[in-house]
Amino acid sequence: MNPLPVIVIGAGHAGVECAFALRQAGVPQDILLIGDEPHLPYERPPLSKAMLSDALDIERVQLKPMAAFDKARITLRRGERVARLDTASRTVHLAGGEALHYSDCILATGGRARLLPGMDAMQVHAIRTLDDALRLKPELVPGQRLVVIGAGYLGLEIASTAAKLGLHVTVLENGRLMGGKVSPYTEARFAALHRDAGVALFTGVAVARCEGGPGDWRITLADGAEHEADLLLVSIGAVPNTELAEAAGIRCHDGIEVDALCQTSASGLFAIGDCANAHSHHGQRRCRIESVQNALFQARTVAAQLAGKPVAAVRPPTFWSEQCGKRLQMAGLVLLDAPIDDHVTHTDRGWVVERFQQGALRAVEAVDSPVDFVQKTRMIAAPISMETPACTTLSTEPQHA
């Protein structure tokens, strides 16, 4: 038995799942889970929804109680920052000076909020962490003016929550709602839902500058239009945390490049979750897939490989969002630069959109239609088998997020 531990860096969904999956798969070594936040690992999706509306407290968003880590013999080190990674000696160097040797290491470092150039992260709100949500929550006071820059899933969820709490909400987006990742039909329906809820929604607008500060923001658009706000929140995507990997000489491009089994360009080093850039079977391209389902799948893939067990077959990636009292579920990925044939079906409470390309069902969207969603998702292109855990060659072609 290798006496060196397996070290997981990052205690979000991917990291926690990997640590427990390693133990469940029978990996005998010590397992160290290192997170840079002081909190017990927590769920991310509620941060933009229930956590902001007083529906949840901190304890209820915890992924596992401390007793579960102890029972699984997983050493959780909270509030620890990894300063450096030496892949030649297989050593993790902590900021406090401690050096930890490993047999295998998994990077689950996630991502951080992307801000507009020149913005002060302490003055502008963003939601990526529990502390971000706790900082914003007491400021969501009825009557306050909130401007959200960015109409992706996260920005629209926050806008919906804030409008429900009685704030005057304006959303500014330079492209399409939800990054153009949903069908035009679903995009139009959700735009109408937000406007009906009182959200002032502007698309196709570019922010030229933001001036002032908390309580007195002035946002000027490229066309000269101005919006005033008490609160300013930026939600324009995430930057993958690749600094550790890059400094260690690991191949990175819009994330840490990995093969089908989450192996990086360094032996014994894996990357999973939002920081990992892998080839998507269903999307037929390299990309980072930011979803809990993808994080859990990649975590289990690494655990199975290290335990010498078969790796599960690939399934279509799934995503979900809650906005304006509606639950949107999505599965699959459409191909880039290919025509899409959308078929819309209305259900008792919502609707389903089947997205066909080249005669095959590539993606499904369902609103308040969970049974239909499950049934249609099963019809998306059949998964490939990964019974033989052989590494593949990483692509060097341009990446697409």
RODO-2510 file (C-alpha; in nm, 4 decimals, decimal comma):
residues 401
     n   res          X          Y          Z
     1     m     0,0000     0,0000     0,0000
     2     n     0,1275     0,3470    -0,0905
     3     p     0,1640     0,5316     0,2430
     4     l     0,1404     0,8737     0,0808
     5     p    -0,2008     1,0400     0,0919
     6     v    -0,4269     1,1471    -0,1908
     7     i    -0,4665     1,5247    -0,1734
     8     v    -0,7685     1,7117    -0,3087
     9     i    -0,7206     2,0884    -0,3456
    10     g    -1,0524     2,2721    -0,3407
    11     a    -1,3517     2,1990    -0,1175
    12     g    -1,6442     2,2804    -0,3439
    13     h    -1,8855     2,0308    -0,4989
    14     a    -1,6146     1,8622    -0,7071
    15     g    -1,3568     1,8356    -0,4313
    16     v    -1,5930     1,7064    -0,1634
    17     e    -1,7512     1,4521    -0,3977
    18     c    -1,4083     1,3293    -0,5067
    19     a    -1,2872     1,2824    -0,1500
    20     f    -1,5924     1,0759    -0,0524
    21     a    -1,5970     0,8856    -0,3828
    22     l    -1,2327     0,7882    -0,3290
    23     r    -1,3157     0,6413     0,0091
    24     q    -1,6328     0,4700    -0,1170
    25     a    -1,4357     0,3177    -0,4058
    26     g    -1,1964     0,1586    -0,1597
    27     v    -0,8900     0,3819    -0,1875
    28     p    -0,7014     0,2919     0,1318
    29     q    -0,4662     0,5883     0,1761
    30     d    -0,5238     0,8933     0,3863
    31     i    -0,7341     1,1515     0,2020
    32     l    -0,6664     1,5206     0,2596
    33     l    -0,9193     1,7782     0,1437
    34     i    -0,7792     2,1323     0,1470
    35     g    -1,0049     2,4365     0,1164
    36     d    -0,9131     2,8036     0,1431
    37     e    -1,2450     2,9113     0,2975
    38     p    -1,3102     2,8902     0,6743
    39     h    -1,6611     2,7465     0,6294
    40     l    -1,7573     2,3833     0,6061
    41     p    -1,7996     2,2947     0,2353
    42     y    -2,1315     2,4242     0,1064
    43     e    -2,3691     2,4130    -0,1892
    44     r    -2,3224     2,6844    -0,4502
    45     p    -2,6611     2,6987    -0,6331
    46     p    -2,8600     2,8410    -0,3360
    47     l    -2,6238     3,1398    -0,3050
    48     s    -2,8049     3,3359    -0,5767
    49     k    -3,1517     3,2244    -0,4723
    50     a    -3,2701     3,0969    -0,1327
    51     m    -2,9649     3,2183     0,0583
    52     l    -3,0371     3,5784    -0,0441
    53     s    -3,4064     3,5618     0,0422
    54     d    -3,3723     3,4386     0,4031
    55     a    -3,5085     3,0977     0,3060
    56     l    -3,1855     2,9243     0,4113
    57     d    -2,9229     2,9630     0,6807
    58     i    -2,5568     2,8609     0,6638
    59     e    -2,6081     2,5202     0,8237
    60     r    -2,8658     2,4176     0,5660
    61     v    -2,6358     2,4783     0,2692
    62     q    -2,3528     2,2649     0,4076
    63     l    -2,2674     1,9721     0,1813
    64     k    -2,1741     1,7430     0,4715
    65     p    -2,1611     1,7778     0,8492
    66     m    -1,8170     1,7560     1,0091
    67     a    -1,9101     1,4151     1,1490
    68     a    -1,9376     1,2759     0,7948
    69     f    -1,5781     1,3732     0,7165
    70     d    -1,4589     1,2129     1,0386
    71     k    -1,6556     0,8928     0,9739
    72     a    -1,5124     0,8618     0,6213
    73     r    -1,1608     0,9262     0,7536
    74     i    -1,1220     1,2345     0,5361
    75     t    -0,8999     1,5060     0,6812
    76     l    -1,0613     1,8407     0,6053
    77     r    -0,8262     2,1347     0,6324
    78     r    -1,0245     2,4580     0,6208
    79     g    -0,8848     2,8066     0,5702
    80     e    -0,5625     2,6700     0,4216
    81     r    -0,4145     2,8225     0,1059
    82     v    -0,1925     2,6207    -0,1239
    83     a     0,0995     2,8389    -0,2333
    84     r     0,2821     2,6087    -0,4707
    85     l     0,2615     2,2685    -0,6363
    86     d     0,5736     2,0672    -0,7257
    87     t     0,4729     1,7886    -0,9642
    88     a     0,8263     1,6440    -0,9916
    89     s     0,8487     1,5687    -0,6187
    90     r     0,4686     1,5367    -0,5827
    91     t     0,4567     1,7979    -0,3099
    92     v     0,1925     2,0510    -0,2086
    93     h     0,3371     2,3571    -0,0362
    94     l     0,0979     2,5436     0,1932
    95     a     0,1146     2,9188     0,2456
    96     g     0,2084     2,8586     0,6087
    97     g     0,5249     2,6756     0,5032
    98     e     0,4132     2,3141     0,5474
    99     a     0,5028     2,0681     0,2700
   100     l     0,2713     1,7732     0,2029
   101     h     0,3779     1,4833    -0,0183
   102     y     0,1132     1,2970    -0,2185
   103     s     0,0649     0,9836    -0,4239
   104     d    -0,1984     1,1532    -0,6406
   105     c    -0,3385     1,5051    -0,6368
   106     i    -0,6707     1,6373    -0,7653
   107     l    -0,7164     2,0054    -0,8449
   108     a    -1,0738     2,1212    -0,7821
   109     t    -0,9903     2,4900    -0,7555
   110     g    -1,3057     2,6193    -0,9274
   111     g    -1,3265     2,9755    -1,0528
   112     r    -1,3684     3,3334    -0,9396
   113     a    -1,5982     3,6091    -1,0559
   114     r    -1,4911     3,8004    -1,3638
   115     l    -1,5054     4,1769    -1,3145
   116     l    -1,4986     4,4652    -1,5573
   117     p    -1,1537     4,6268    -1,5993
   118     g    -1,0701     4,8746    -1,3233
   119     m    -1,3414     4,7562    -1,0871
   120     d    -1,2679     4,7163    -0,7169
   121     a    -1,3890     4,3758    -0,6014
   122     m    -1,4610     4,5150    -0,2531
   123     q    -1,6866     4,7909    -0,3892
   124     v    -1,8760     4,5884    -0,6483
   125     h    -2,0851     4,2862    -0,5587
   126     a    -2,0420     3,9449    -0,7224
   127     i    -2,1671     3,6032    -0,6170
   128     r    -1,9243     3,3118    -0,6216
   129     t    -1,8774     3,2305    -0,2527
   130     l    -2,0824     3,2105     0,0651
   131     d    -1,9114     3,5247     0,1949
   132     d    -2,0198     3,7056    -0,1237
   133     a    -2,3821     3,6109    -0,0556
   134     l    -2,3590     3,7038     0,3123
   135     r    -2,2176     4,0439     0,2175
   136     l    -2,4960     4,1151    -0,0328
   137     k    -2,7875     3,9731     0,1660
   138     p    -2,8329     4,2544     0,4242
   139     e    -2,8189     4,5164     0,1475
   140     l    -3,1165     4,3758    -0,0423
   141     v    -3,3587     4,6188     0,1178
   142     p    -3,6969     4,6994    -0,0424
   143     g    -3,6820     5,0204    -0,2423
   144     q    -3,3087     5,0009    -0,3127
   145     r    -3,1946     5,0357    -0,6747
   146     l    -2,9902     4,7378    -0,7947
   147     v    -2,8139     4,7266    -1,1296
   148     v    -2,6963     4,3853    -1,2466
   149     i    -2,4399     4,3801    -1,5250
   150     g    -2,4742     4,0484    -1,7049
   151     a    -2,7845     3,8448    -1,7859
   152     g    -2,6442     3,4950    -1,7568
   153     y    -2,8117     3,2348    -1,5376
   154     l    -2,6562     3,3727    -1,2194
   155     g    -2,7302     3,7375    -1,2933
   156     l    -3,0928     3,6637    -1,3789
   157     e    -3,1382     3,4492    -1,0668
   158     i    -3,0120     3,7348    -0,8494
   159     a    -3,2297     3,9845    -1,0372
   160     s    -3,5340     3,7631    -0,9850
   161     t    -3,4619     3,7226    -0,6135
   162     a    -3,4016     4,0939    -0,5623
   163     a    -3,7178     4,1951    -0,7493
   164     k    -3,9203     3,9563    -0,5341
   165     l    -3,7705     4,1222    -0,2244
   166     g    -3,8985     4,4611    -0,3424
   167     l    -3,5893     4,6172    -0,4987
   168     h    -3,5924     4,8192    -0,8193
   169     v    -3,3824     4,6020    -1,0493
   170     t    -3,2163     4,6863    -1,3801
   171     v    -3,0251     4,4257    -1,5831
   172     l    -2,7740     4,5293    -1,8508
   173     e    -2,6506     4,2709    -2,1024
   174     n    -2,4370     4,3267    -2,4112
   175     g    -2,5480     4,0029    -2,5747
   176     r    -2,8406     3,7681    -2,5298
   177     l    -3,0078     3,6347    -2,2176
   178     m    -2,8354     3,3362    -2,0617
   179     g    -2,5441     3,3801    -2,2984
   180     g    -2,7475     3,2614    -2,5939
   181     k    -2,7248     2,9095    -2,4514
   182     v    -3,0996     2,8523    -2,4607
   183     s    -3,3436     2,8494    -2,7490
   184     p    -3,4868     3,1797    -2,8752
   185     y    -3,8287     3,0643    -2,7530
   186     t    -3,7111     3,0039    -2,3956
   187     e    -3,5089     3,3245    -2,4021
   188     a    -3,8118     3,5295    -2,5064
   189     r    -4,0393     3,3671    -2,2474
   190     f    -3,7951     3,4366    -1,9643
   191     a    -3,7395     3,7939    -2,0809
   192     a    -4,1156     3,8450    -2,0549
   193     l    -4,1262     3,6819    -1,7101
   194     h    -3,8569     3,9163    -1,5777
   195     r    -4,0212     4,2237    -1,7220
   196     d    -4,3580     4,1161    -1,5794
   197     a    -4,1839     4,0875    -1,2397
   198     g    -4,0754     4,4495    -1,2662
   199     v    -3,7164     4,4005    -1,3853
   200     a    -3,5943     4,6630    -1,6346
   201     l    -3,4136     4,4397    -1,8820
   202     f    -3,1819     4,5778    -2,1493
   203     t    -2,9989     4,3567    -2,3999
   204     g    -2,7514     4,4482    -2,6701
   205     v    -2,6073     4,7315    -2,4579
   206     a    -2,2432     4,7852    -2,3651
   207     v    -2,1227     4,9369    -2,0382
   208     a    -1,8715     5,2165    -2,1024
   209     r    -1,7888     5,3070    -1,7410
   210     c    -1,9053     5,2804    -1,3814
   211     e    -1,8523     5,5754    -1,1463
   212     g    -1,9255     5,6502    -0,7836
   213     g    -1,9574     5,3834    -0,5197
   214     p    -2,1990     5,2045    -0,2868
   215     g    -2,5164     5,4067    -0,2516
   216     d    -2,4367     5,6335    -0,5454
   217     w    -2,3422     5,4403    -0,8584
   218     r    -2,3695     5,5848    -1,2078
   219     i    -2,3378     5,3382    -1,4953
   220     t    -2,2873     5,4907    -1,8395
   221     l    -2,3539     5,2885    -2,1529
   222     a    -2,1702     5,3141    -2,4819
   223     d    -2,4677     5,4982    -2,6360
   224     g    -2,4568     5,7599    -2,3597
   225     a    -2,7559     5,6332    -2,1600
   226     e    -2,7083     5,6394    -1,7828
   227     h    -2,8436     5,4266    -1,4987
   228     e    -2,8186     5,5141    -1,1303
   229     a    -2,7992     5,2546    -0,8544
   230     d    -2,7517     5,2051    -0,4840
   231     l    -2,6091     4,8577    -0,5412
   232     l    -2,4023     4,7315    -0,8324
   233     l    -2,3552     4,3610    -0,9028
   234     v    -2,1409     4,2198    -1,1838
   235     s    -2,2191     3,8746    -1,3194
   236     i    -2,0273     3,8346    -1,6446
   237     g    -1,8888     3,4854    -1,6018
   238     a    -1,6043     3,3218    -1,4162
   239     v    -1,2277     3,3044    -1,4500
   240     p    -1,0946     2,9508    -1,3836
   241     n    -0,8443     2,9312    -1,1001
   242     t    -0,5454     2,7937    -1,2891
   243     e    -0,2623     2,9801    -1,1162
   244     l    -0,1345     2,6771    -0,9231
   245     a    -0,1367     2,4599    -1,2330
   246     e     0,0224     2,7219    -1,4575
   247     a     0,3041     2,7889    -1,2094
   248     a     0,3685     2,4126    -1,1960
   249     g     0,4016     2,3960    -1,5743
   250     i     0,0685     2,2236    -1,6347
   251     r    -0,0908     2,2798    -1,9739
   252     c    -0,3755     2,5331    -1,9436
   253     h    -0,6055     2,7163    -2,1819
   254     d    -0,9334     2,8547    -2,0505
   255     g    -0,8908     2,6139    -1,7626
   256     i    -0,6622     2,3237    -1,6844
   257     e    -0,6474     2,0941    -1,9866
   258     v    -0,7426     1,7361    -1,9082
   259     d    -0,8152     1,4204    -2,1065
   260     a    -1,1311     1,2102    -2,0908
   261     l    -1,0274     1,0755    -1,7506
   262     c    -0,9440     1,4186    -1,6045
   263     q    -0,5681     1,3568    -1,6204
   264     t    -0,3598     1,6711    -1,6669
   265     s    -0,0293     1,6946    -1,8526
   266     a     0,1534     1,5934    -1,5310
   267     s     0,1590     1,2380    -1,4002
   268     g    -0,0467     1,1779    -1,0885
   269     l    -0,2245     1,5120    -1,1188
   270     f    -0,5930     1,5475    -1,2106
   271     a    -0,8306     1,8431    -1,2487
   272     i    -1,2085     1,8399    -1,2073
   273     g    -1,5022     2,0774    -1,1936
   274     d    -1,5166     2,4385    -1,3083
   275     c    -1,1387     2,4700    -1,3439
   276     a    -1,1061     2,1755    -1,5874
   277     n    -1,1151     2,2095    -1,9653
   278     a    -1,2028     1,8767    -2,1269
   279     h    -1,3328     1,7506    -2,4584
   280     s    -1,7108     1,7237    -2,4476
   281     h    -1,8466     1,4163    -2,6241
   282     h    -2,1892     1,5706    -2,6611
   283     g    -2,0669     1,9177    -2,7532
   284     q    -1,7907     1,7791    -2,9765
   285     r    -1,5492     2,0466    -2,8608
   286     r    -1,3196     2,1375    -2,5745
   287     c    -1,4899     2,3428    -2,3058
   288     r    -1,5320     2,4037    -1,9379
   289     i    -1,8735     2,2859    -1,8219
   290     e    -1,9799     2,4768    -1,5139
   291     s    -2,2463     2,2593    -1,3547
   292     v    -2,2800     2,0560    -1,0380
   293     q    -2,3622     1,7440    -1,2398
   294     n    -2,0388     1,7738    -1,4378
   295     a    -1,8363     1,8333    -1,1218
   296     l    -1,9792     1,5208    -0,9590
   297     f    -1,9258     1,3088    -1,2703
   298     q    -1,5631     1,4136    -1,3047
   299     a    -1,5033     1,3555    -0,9332
   300     r    -1,6371     1,0006    -0,9593
   301     t    -1,4359     0,9427    -1,2768
   302     v    -1,1094     1,0197    -1,0970
   303     a    -1,2067     0,8158    -0,7908
   304     a    -1,2900     0,5103    -1,0019
   305     q    -0,9646     0,5383    -1,1942
   306     l    -0,7498     0,5633    -0,8793
   307     a    -0,9365     0,2692    -0,7280
   308     g    -0,8835     0,0597    -1,0430
   309     k    -1,2546     0,0318    -1,1123
   310     p    -1,4555     0,0841    -1,4339
   311     v    -1,5392     0,4428    -1,5157
   312     a    -1,9048     0,5256    -1,5784
   313     a    -2,0241     0,6027    -1,9294
   314     v    -2,0585     0,9652    -2,0321
   315     r    -2,4056     1,1122    -2,0021
   316     p    -2,5356     1,4400    -2,1424
   317     p    -2,4391     1,7344    -1,9209
   318     t    -2,7302     1,8816    -1,7296
   319     f    -2,7952     2,2303    -1,5933
   320     w    -3,0743     2,4043    -1,4091
   321     s    -3,1849     2,7510    -1,3061
   322     e    -3,4695     2,9032    -1,1039
   323     q    -3,5999     3,2430    -1,2115
   324     c    -3,9303     3,4238    -1,1546
   325     g    -4,0819     3,1175    -0,9878
   326     k    -3,9974     2,8921    -1,2845
   327     r    -3,7559     2,5992    -1,2866
   328     l    -3,5565     2,5628    -1,6071
   329     q    -3,3821     2,2300    -1,6677
   330     m    -3,1411     2,1740    -1,9554
   331     a    -2,9497     1,8737    -2,0877
   332     g    -2,7029     1,8266    -2,3705
   333     l    -2,5070     2,0757    -2,5790
   334     v    -2,5748     2,2032    -2,9271
   335     l    -2,2888     2,2010    -3,1777
   336     l    -2,1216     2,5294    -3,2604
   337     d    -2,1839     2,6895    -3,5987
   338     a    -2,4491     2,4399    -3,7070
   339     p    -2,8197     2,5054    -3,7826
   340     i    -3,0638     2,4241    -3,5028
   341     d    -3,4174     2,2980    -3,5479
   342     d    -3,6197     2,3701    -3,2323
   343     h    -3,9418     2,1800    -3,1568
   344     v    -4,1557     2,3436    -2,8852
   345     t    -4,4176     2,1459    -2,6914
   346     h    -4,6429     2,3031    -2,4281
   347     t    -4,7067     2,1057    -2,1094
   348     d    -4,9567     2,1444    -1,8242
   349     r    -4,7350     2,3918    -1,6346
   350     g    -4,4646     2,4963    -1,8773
   351     w    -4,2969     2,3903    -2,1976
   352     v    -4,0292     2,1673    -2,3504
   353     v    -3,7904     2,2560    -2,6325
   354     e    -3,6179     1,9758    -2,8218
   355     r    -3,3147     2,1039    -3,0120
   356     f    -3,2195     1,9012    -3,3194
   357     q    -2,9029     1,9298    -3,5273
   358     q    -2,8108     1,7156    -3,8259
   359     g    -3,1235     1,5091    -3,7620
   360     a    -3,0254     1,4162    -3,4054
   361     l    -3,1553     1,5416    -3,0709
   362     r    -2,8666     1,7392    -2,9202
   363     a    -3,0254     1,9241    -2,6286
   364     v    -3,3452     1,9567    -2,4269
   365     e    -3,4924     2,2466    -2,2297
   366     a    -3,7840     2,1985    -1,9941
   367     v    -3,9645     2,4540    -1,7792
   368     d    -4,1700     2,3175    -1,4889
   369     s    -4,1884     1,9847    -1,6730
   370     p    -3,9603     1,7423    -1,4844
   371     v    -4,1136     1,4184    -1,6156
   372     d    -4,0877     1,5332    -1,9757
   373     f    -3,7309     1,6462    -1,9095
   374     v    -3,6221     1,3028    -1,7881
   375     q    -3,7916     1,1265    -2,0778
   376     k    -3,6464     1,3567    -2,3442
   377     t    -3,2972     1,3564    -2,1917
   378     r    -3,2807     0,9796    -2,2393
   379     m    -3,3218     1,0369    -2,6125
   380     i    -3,0145     1,2578    -2,6481
   381     a    -2,7244     1,0991    -2,8406
   382     a    -2,6190     0,7732    -2,6754
   383     p    -2,3251     0,7975    -2,4305
   384     i    -1,9882     0,6514    -2,5177
   385     s    -1,8327     0,3749    -2,3085
   386     m    -1,5229     0,4398    -2,0997
   387     e    -1,4651     0,0883    -1,9709
   388     t    -1,0932     0,0972    -2,0549
   389     p    -0,9227     0,3793    -1,8667
   390     a    -0,6677     0,4754    -2,1329
   391     c    -0,5513     0,8361    -2,1556
   392     t    -0,6210     1,0292    -2,4731
   393     t    -0,4189     1,2980    -2,6443
   394     l    -0,5190     1,6492    -2,5492
   395     s    -0,6272     1,8730    -2,8353
   396     t    -0,4263     2,1878    -2,9107
   397     e    -0,7019     2,3474    -3,1191
   398     p    -0,8594     2,6783    -3,0121
   399     q    -1,0882     2,6410    -2,7136
   400     h    -1,4550     2,7387    -2,6840
   401     a    -1,6166     2,8146    -2,3500
***
